[in-house]
Amino acid sequence: MQDQPNHYQLPITNYQLTGFSATWSAFWAMVKKELIVLARYPVQFVTSFVQVFIIIAVFSLAATMFSMGGEGGGTNTSGVVTYGFVMFIFLSDTLWTIGVNVRHEQVQGTLEQLYLSPANKFASLVSRVTNLLLWTSAISVVSMFGMTAILGKLPFENPWLGLFIFVMSLSGTFGVGFAFAALTLRIKETAQTVANLLQFAFLIFCANFFPFSALPAPLLAISKVIPLAYAVDAFRSTMMGYPAGFPELAPIEVEIVIVTAFGLLMPVLGYWLYRKAEDQARRSGSLAQF
């Protein structure tokens, strides 16, 4: 006897394709929505771009104090500050784009309609990450040229390992953004204040614009329990070719393990926290509360 065809496989396949198509359509619609919102505020767009150049000038000139006859001179200073700035700008934009923007949607009155609809919630968060990658990546490239002009030649060693560390660091940073978005749903208006505090805290404890050796011992002890600090140290040390004294927090093999674990686990934890906060907000009816 000939095998009878399985007539139940086609509907399942079509359903799976339909589900993927719907998710992709929702994701693309949300990406376009974020781009439209960005384009509707041209003054804010230009101001944020100009602000980056001011930050570059201020911190680049301040960083030169570490190059006056010390170990951090020359290309080391350029690498420490430039690669540290790239990590900082992605973290800073992640807190505001993923976390604080959730609060902005809540104030605008669109968050409740979105989250009470069957629209894919993960697509909503990832759409914010997509725009962040496009915009912040462009700023980072321009910033590298600007800092090189001020601080001198930028070391560029071990690009493939550096890329891996950078991708894992970004993944973990996005997880931090998801977790902060969860916190935003709970603390509401206070989120902007917390975002500012976190920015400056990470700026200090992750030593984005100076070597970790410049930190006092108590602050350095705090840095050693923050995974993002190892991400900064591993990334710039790798891209600088491991000059004397780098990496500063731990051997590079240890730092790579920490950064990889951070990149793999933090997005899962952050998204889980966000879904918990969203579910609690829907149950309590606080999605539309200011």
N, C-alpha and C positions, 0 to 999 in steps of 0.2 A: 504494500500500500504506500501511496505517496504521502509524504508529510503534509498535513493540513496547515495552511498559512495561519499565522497568529493574527487575527483581526483586531486584537486589542493593543498592539504595539503602536500603531499609527496615531490613535487619539492621544496616547500618553506623550509621544514625541511632539505632536502639535501643541499640546498643552505646555510642555517644557519650553518650546520655542516661543510661544505666546507670552509666557511668564518672563523670559529673558528680554523679549522685545519691549514689553511693558516697563520693565525695570530700566532698560537702556533709554527709552523715550522719556521716562520720568527724570532720569539723571541728566540727560541733555537739556530738557526743559528747564531744570533748576540751574544748570550752568549758564544758560542764556539769560535767565532771570538775574543771576548775580552780575553778569556782565552789563546788562541793561541798567541795573541800579548803580553800578560803578560809573557808567557813562553819563548818568543823569546828574552827577555832582562833579562837574569839571574843575571847579575851584578847589575842592577837597583833593581831587586827583593830582592836580599840579602842586598843591601845597605839600602833600605827602612826599612827592618826588623831590621837591626842593629841600624838605626837612632832612631827607637822607643825606644830601650833600653837606648840610650843616653838621650833622652828626659825624660824617666822615672827617671833615676838617677838624672838629673839636677833638675827637678821640685820637686821630692820627697825630696831631701836634702834641697832645698830652702824652702819647706813647713814646715819643722821642726821648723822654726823660730816662727810659730804661735802656737807651742805646748809647749813653754818654760814658764810654770807656768801660762798659761792663760786658758780661757774657751775652746780654740780650742785644748787642749791637748788630749793625749791618742787616743782612738778609733775615736774621733771626727775628728782629723787630718787625720787619715787613710781614713775615709769615705769621707770627704770633697775633698781630693786630688784624691783618686782613682775613685770615681764615677764621679767627675768633669772631670777627664782625659778621661773616657769612652765617655762622651758626646762630649768632644773636638775632639777626634780622629775621631768620626763619622762625625762631622761637617767638619773638615779639609779634610777628604777623599772625602766627598760629593762635596765640591767645586772643588777639582782637578779631581775626577773621572768623574763627570757629566759635570761640566762646562769647565774646561781647556781641557779635552780630546776631546770635540767637536772642539776646536781650533786645536788640533793636527791632527784630521782627515781632517780638512780643509787644513792644510799644506801638508798632505800626498796625497791629491788629491782624496780622496774617498768620502768626504762628499757630493759633488755635485751629483755624480752618485747615492748615496743612496737616497738623498732627491728629486731627479727628477724621481725616480722609484716609482712604486706603493707599495713599502714595507711599512709596518706599522710603522709610526713614533713613536707612543707611545711605541711599542715593543723595538725600538732602545734605548729609554731613560731608560726603565725599565731593559733592559739587563745590562746596566751599574750599576744600583742599585743592581742587583742580585750579580754580582761579588764583589761589594763593601761590601755587607752584609757578604759574605763568608770570604773574606780576612780580613776585619776590625774586624769582630766578633772574628776571631782566634787571632788577635793581642790584642784585648781587654781582652780576657781570660788570655793570657800570661802576659799581663801588670798588671792585678789584683794580680796575684801571685807575680810578681816582686815588686810591691809597698807594698804588705803586708809584704814581707820579710824586707823591709826597714823601713816602718812606724809602723808596728805592726798589731795586729788583726783587721780584717775588719768587721765592724758591718753588719749584714744581717737580717733586720727586714722587715715586710710587703712585702714579695716578690711578691704577686699577684698584689697589688696596684702599687708597683714599676714597675712591668712588663707593666702594662697598661700605666703608665706615660711614660715609656721608648719607647713603641711602638708609642704613640702619638707624642712624641718628635722626633723620627726618621722620622715619616711621614711628620711632618712639616719641618724637616731638608732637606728631599728629595725635598720638594716643593721649599725651598731656592735654592737647587741645580738646579732645573729646571729653576727658574728665573735667576740664574747666567748664565746658558747656553744660555738663551735668550740675556743677556747682552753681552756674549762672541761673538755672531754672529754680534753684532754691533760694539764693540770696538776692536775686533780682537787681535792683538799682546799685547795690553795693559792688556788683561785679566789676565795674569800671575802676573803682578804687583798688580792688584786689588785683586786677590785671596790672595796674601801674606798680603796685608793691612787688608783685612777682617778677616783673620786668627788671626792676632795680636789684632785687634779691639775686636773680640768676646772673645779672651783670657782674655782681660782686663775687658770688660763690663759684661761678663757672669761669671766672677770670678771662672774659672774652677779649679784653683789650690790654692785658698785661700777663706776665708769667705767673704761675701759681706760687712761685718762690717769693713773690712780693707780698703774699698774704701773711698776716700774723698767724701764729700756730693755732689759736682757737678757731679762727675762721677757716684755716686749711683743714682742720678736723671735720668741720661741717661739709666742706667741699667733697671730702672723700666718701661721704654717704649719699651723694647726689649722682645718679647715673649720667645726667647731662654733662656734668663736669668731666667725667671720663670720656664722653663723646667729643667734647671740645679738645681735650688733651690728646686723644688718640688721632683725631682728624688732622690737627695742625702739625703734630709731631711727625706723622706719616708723610704729609705733603712737604714738610721741610727736610725730609731725609734723615730724621733722628739725629739732630746735632747734639753736642755734648749737653747733658742735663735734661734731655727730652726722650721719652715722656716723663712727666714730673710726678704723677700720682701713683703709678704702678708700672710694672713691665708691660710692654706693648701686647704680649700674648694675653695677659690678664685683662687689659683694657678692651681688647677685641671681643673677648668672651662676654664681658659686662655689656658692651654696646650692642652686641648681637642679641643677647637676652632682652635687653631694653627695647630693641626694635621689634622683636617678635611678640613679646608679652604685653607691652604697654598699650598698643592699639586695641587688643582684645579686652584688656581690663578697662580702658577708657570708654570703649563703646558699651560694655556691659553696665558701667556706672551711668552712662547717659541714658540707656534704655530704662534702667531702674528709676532714674529721676523723672524721665518723661512719663512713665507709667504712673508714678505717684502723683505727678502734676495733673494728669488726665483724670485720675480717680478723685482728686480733691477739688477739681475745677479751677485750678490756679493758673492754667495756661494763658488765660487772658487777663490775669490780674497784673497791675503795674506795681 
